[in-house]
């Protein structure tokens, strides 16, 4: 059992599952930090400091956050890492949330007005084409807003909730 767990997680297994080996570094599957960082980058697309990587692995292991969620949040800056203090930074940006929602609603209203205006002046076939063009444009704007802002914000709020609930446990995990 020890070799199986060790082969899957390396040194992290020793910390998480309290596996002890007679000599420090006796795990036969142990790798260097640079190899773990490179493997993490290959698997997730996130290049981050060691404590941040361990924190992300903790979130994925314990709280079922996905690689895609964490990558979106990291790329958007909603979840970051303070290297000096060694703690995660969660930015939820309430004002920006309101601005983006207002912008999306404004674009929806604008597209509807444009289609109604086009319908009053154009022939039937042209109205359909204009409507489909506007619908595709609106879908694209909504998709970009969702992927670049709303999803990272939801992930950041979830991470913040996890941090608040488990502050003591996370500090102990970072000290190890």
N, C-alpha and C positions, 0 to 999 in steps of 0.2 A: 504494500500500500504506500509506503514512504517513497519508493522509487517512482511510482506512477504519479503521485502528486507532485513530486519534485520535477519530474520530466515535463509536466504541464506548466508549472509556474516558476521553477527555478527558486531564487532566493525569496520571492514573494510567498511561496508556499511555507517556508520556514517561519515567516512572520505571521501569516494568516492562520495557519493550522498548528502553530507551536510545535513544529517538528524540530527535534534537536539531533544533531549529528555529533559524533565524538570530537571531531576537530572542526574549527571554524573553516568554512568553505569546503567541507568534505562532500557536499552535494555533487555527484558526478555530472549533473546537467547544468551546473552553474555557468553563466556567461558573463561577459564584461558589461559594464554599464553602457558603453557605446553600442554594443550589439543589441542590448535591450531597447535603447532609444531608437536605433535604426529599424528594428522589428516593429516597434510601436508606430513609428512613422509610416512604414510600409502598410501596416494593417489599418491605420486610422486616418492617415493624412495630416496628423497633428504633430508638429515639431515643437516640443515644449521642454522646460526644465524637468529634472528628475522628480522633485516633489509634486509638480503638477501632473506628471505622468502617473505617479503612484496614486494621486488623488482621483484622477480619471478612472484608473483601473478599479479603485475602491467603489466609485459610483456605478461603474458597469457591473461589477461583481455583486454588490449588495442591493442596489436599487434599480437594476434593469434599465439603466439609461443606455441608449444605443450609440454606436460609433457615429452614426449620421447626426444624431441630435447634438452630441458633444462637439463634433467637428463644425456644425453650423454655428453653434453658440460661440466657440472659440474663434472662428473666422470673423464673425460679426462683432467680436469684442464684448459680447454679453457676459461671457465668463472669461476671466483672465487670471493671471497669477502675479502676486506681488513678490518679487524675488527677494527684496530686502527683508520683509517681515515673514516670508514663507507661508503666506495664507492666500486662499482664493479670493478673488474680487468678483463680485456679481454686480453687473450694471443693468438695471431694468428700465431706466429712462422713461419715466411716466409722461413727461411732456412730449417727448418724441413719439410715444405711443399715440397720444391724442392727435398730434400733427399728422402722423401717417394715416390714421383712421379718417381724419378730416379730408386729407388729400385723396384717398381712395373714394370716399363718398362724393367729393367734388368731381372727380373724373367720371364716376358713374353717372352723375347728374348731367355733366357736360356731354357725354356720349349719347344719352337719351335725348337731350335737346337737339343734338346734331342729327340724329336719325329722324326725329320728328320734323325738323326743318327740311331735311332732304326729301322726306316723304311728301311734303306739301308742294315741292317744285319738280321732282323727278318722276319719270314713268315707273310703272310697277316693277319691271325687271331691275331697274337701277336702284330702286329702294331696297330690294332684297339684297343686292350686292353691297350696298352701303351698310345695311344692317349687319350683314355677316362680317364685313370688315371691322365695323365698330365692336361687334361681339368678340371677335378674335383679339382685337387690341385690348379690350377690357380684360379678357381672360389673361393676357400676357402681363398686364399691369398688376392684376391681383396675384398672379403666380410669383412675380418678382417680389412684391410686398410681403407675401407669405413666407417665401424662402429666405429673404434677406432680413426680415425684421420680426414678423410675428412668431415664427417657430423658434428662432434663437431666444426671443424674449420669454416664451413659454418654458423653454429648457432652463433659462437663467432663473426664473421664478421657482421652478422645481428644485434646482440646485440650492437656491437660497433657503427654501423650506427644509431641505435635508440638512444643510449646515446649521440652521437654527435648532433643529430637533436633536442633532447629534454633535454639538460643539465639543463637548468633552471627549467623546470617542474619536473625533477627527484629530484633536490635538494629541491624543495618545498615539494614534496611528502615525502622525508626522514625527514624533520623537523617536520612534523605533528606527 
